[in-house]
Amino acid sequence: MDNIKTTIYKELMEKAKSDQEFFNKLINEPHQILSEINITDAAIREQILSMTPEKAFYGVFALGNSEVVSHCCHEQYDI
């Protein structure tokens, strides 16, 4: 089960890095993302649904993934 969770996490992270619209939906409309990708694991669903912009930024900076922030904010904030 952990292997599946790791795979899903990696896929979501890669998509968020390369697709600004997906990143915005993941943060602002998690219910829509869940319906589109059909995640049935209750723990993963709860993690996604409990995501807030604050948690996302904390996670991005805690993991050292500043390229995600750069990608999603580049046009809005001229980073």
Buried (B, 14 or more C-beta within 10 A) or exposed (E): EEEEEEEBEEEBBEBBBEBBEBBEBBBEEBEEBBEEEEBEEEEBBEBBEEBEEEEBBEEBEEEEBEEBBEBBBEEEEEE
